[in-house]
Amino acid sequence: MFRRGLFRFAGKSINALMSTMELAAIDLIAV
């Protein structure tokens, strides 16, 4: 159960990181 929560947390943070990188890439392209 704890491991499942850990994986879910890791997935969320990875997802947030990916979206942040995507926004940064869009900003770089737009400039």
Secondary structure, DSSP 8 states (H G I E B T S, - for coil): -HHHHHHHHHHHHHHHHHHHHHHHHHHHHH-
